[in-house]
Amino acid sequence: PDIHAFLLLDELVPGNRDIISAAEHDEFFIDVDPEALAAVATKEQIIELSRCGVRYDSSTGSLAMFA
């Protein structure tokens, strides 16, 4: 699911960056702007990402996943 999520995120918000921006204990943070994602993603794609384990971390204002 994590690889699928990374591919979908890169398709929706393309870039030439590393998809993982940071890691901490048992989670890692994704280098995709949540606002840019919200501007292009459908509700179904957001649900798909959520099912893959992608979540919004309100303390950092970024997307994250548990490892």
Backbone as CSV, one residue per row, in Angstrom:
resi,resn,N_x,N_y,N_z,CA_x,CA_y,CA_z,C_x,C_y,C_z
1,PRO,0.809,-1.216,0.000,0.000,0.000,0.000,0.849,1.277,0.000
2,ASP,2.015,1.239,0.661,2.825,2.453,0.709,3.351,2.832,-0.672
3,ILE,3.811,1.862,-1.455,4.307,2.144,-2.803,3.164,2.666,-3.673
4,HIS,1.997,2.062,-3.555,0.839,2.534,-4.315,0.530,3.989,-3.956
5,ALA,0.555,4.313,-2.671,0.296,5.679,-2.227,1.344,6.642,-2.783
6,PHE,2.608,6.249,-2.759,3.670,7.116,-3.280,3.476,7.372,-4.771
7,LEU,3.133,6.340,-5.517,2.923,6.501,-6.958,1.728,7.401,-7.242
8,LEU,0.653,7.219,-6.498,-0.529,8.050,-6.680,-0.234,9.499,-6.313
9,LEU,0.459,9.718,-5.214,0.814,11.080,-4.812,1.687,11.752,-5.863
10,ASP,2.643,11.012,-6.410,3.519,11.584,-7.434,2.748,11.875,-8.716
11,GLU,1.747,11.060,-9.013,0.905,11.303,-10.191,0.059,12.562,-9.996
12,LEU,-0.489,12.721,-8.793,-1.366,13.860,-8.512,-0.608,15.168,-8.339
13,VAL,0.522,15.114,-7.650,1.336,16.302,-7.392,2.769,15.975,-7.803
14,PRO,3.038,16.008,-9.116,4.364,15.620,-9.592,5.457,16.558,-9.099
15,GLY,6.637,16.011,-9.002,7.787,16.801,-8.589,9.047,15.988,-8.724
16,ASN,10.153,16.642,-8.564,11.438,15.941,-8.622,12.104,15.978,-7.245
17,ARG,11.328,15.620,-6.247,11.793,15.611,-4.868,11.765,14.188,-4.331
18,ASP,12.387,13.979,-3.203,12.234,12.707,-2.492,10.851,12.707,-1.859
19,ILE,10.131,11.630,-1.984,8.756,11.575,-1.482,8.723,11.586,0.050
20,ILE,9.745,11.026,0.684,9.824,11.027,2.146,10.733,12.164,2.571
21,SER,10.190,13.080,3.364,10.968,14.239,3.781,11.630,14.049,5.141
22,ALA,11.043,13.198,5.980,11.616,12.970,7.308,11.042,11.684,7.890
23,ALA,11.757,11.124,8.851,11.287,9.926,9.540,11.535,10.105,11.029
24,GLU,10.623,9.560,11.805,10.729,9.693,13.252,10.102,8.458,13.892
25,HIS,10.864,7.723,14.640,10.402,6.507,15.324,9.684,5.573,14.358
26,ASP,8.371,5.476,14.476,7.624,4.526,13.659,6.771,5.202,12.577
27,GLU,7.095,6.431,12.222,6.353,7.098,11.163,7.284,7.909,10.276
28,PHE,6.817,8.176,9.069,7.585,9.045,8.190,6.648,10.077,7.575
29,PHE,7.259,11.177,7.158,6.514,12.314,6.653,6.732,12.447,5.156
30,ILE,5.669,12.808,4.458,5.655,12.823,3.005,5.786,14.259,2.514
31,ASP,6.678,14.456,1.541,6.948,15.787,1.007,5.992,16.126,-0.136
32,VAL,4.713,16.213,0.206,3.678,16.645,-0.727,2.836,17.681,0.015
33,ASP,2.659,18.838,-0.597,1.876,19.905,0.021,0.404,19.484,0.104
34,PRO,-0.147,19.396,1.307,-1.542,18.964,1.454,-2.525,19.857,0.685
35,GLU,-2.257,21.155,0.615,-3.147,22.056,-0.113,-3.085,21.796,-1.617
36,ALA,-1.890,21.529,-2.134,-1.749,21.215,-3.557,-2.464,19.907,-3.877
37,LEU,-2.371,18.949,-2.976,-3.061,17.672,-3.161,-4.573,17.879,-3.142
38,ALA,-5.056,18.653,-2.193,-6.497,18.900,-2.075,-7.050,19.595,-3.313
39,ALA,-6.227,20.379,-3.979,-6.675,21.108,-5.166,-6.898,20.201,-6.377
40,VAL,-6.242,19.041,-6.409,-6.326,18.181,-7.601,-6.952,16.808,-7.344
41,ALA,-6.953,16.346,-6.124,-7.421,14.988,-5.822,-8.941,14.933,-5.721
42,THR,-9.478,13.824,-6.182,-10.908,13.578,-6.013,-11.154,12.987,-4.619
43,LYS,-12.409,12.963,-4.228,-12.766,12.359,-2.945,-12.346,10.892,-2.926
44,GLU,-12.537,10.199,-4.046,-12.181,8.788,-4.136,-10.667,8.588,-3.987
45,GLN,-9.885,9.478,-4.558,-8.426,9.364,-4.434,-7.973,9.618,-3.000
46,ILE,-8.619,10.546,-2.319,-8.292,10.808,-0.907,-8.633,9.576,-0.068
47,ILE,-9.756,8.961,-0.347,-10.139,7.732,0.370,-9.112,6.637,0.086
48,GLU,-8.705,6.505,-1.166,-7.702,5.507,-1.550,-6.397,5.736,-0.792
49,LEU,-5.957,6.989,-0.707,-4.729,7.292,0.031,-4.891,6.973,1.518
50,SER,-6.048,7.294,2.052,-6.320,6.993,3.462,-6.276,5.490,3.720
51,ARG,-6.824,4.725,2.814,-6.795,3.262,2.952,-5.377,2.704,2.849
52,CYS,-4.505,3.440,2.182,-3.094,3.041,2.090,-2.305,3.470,3.330
53,GLY,-2.937,4.229,4.215,-2.282,4.643,5.451,-1.802,6.083,5.472
54,VAL,-2.074,6.836,4.422,-1.673,8.244,4.403,-2.638,9.020,5.287
55,ARG,-2.093,9.890,6.103,-2.926,10.704,6.986,-2.349,12.106,7.089
56,TYR,-3.170,13.033,7.518,-2.724,14.406,7.750,-2.299,14.527,9.200
57,ASP,-1.085,14.992,9.413,-0.564,15.186,10.768,-0.729,16.666,11.117
58,SER,-1.678,16.976,11.973,-1.978,18.372,12.295,-0.871,19.064,13.085
59,SER,-0.057,18.303,13.788,1.016,18.932,14.554,2.153,19.434,13.662
60,THR,2.317,18.824,12.485,3.366,19.278,11.559,2.796,19.926,10.305
61,GLY,1.488,19.770,10.088,0.868,20.332,8.890,1.280,19.619,7.620
62,SER,1.595,18.318,7.761,2.059,17.564,6.592,1.379,16.201,6.547
63,LEU,1.597,15.522,5.436,1.106,14.164,5.285,2.096,13.211,5.946
64,ALA,1.593,12.138,6.500,2.446,11.172,7.191,1.872,9.776,7.047
65,MET,2.721,8.797,7.320,2.333,7.385,7.340,3.069,6.700,8.470
66,PHE,2.438,5.706,9.063,3.130,4.891,10.035,3.937,3.826,9.279
67,ALA,5.115,3.552,9.765,5.994,2.576,9.105,5.561,1.173,9.409
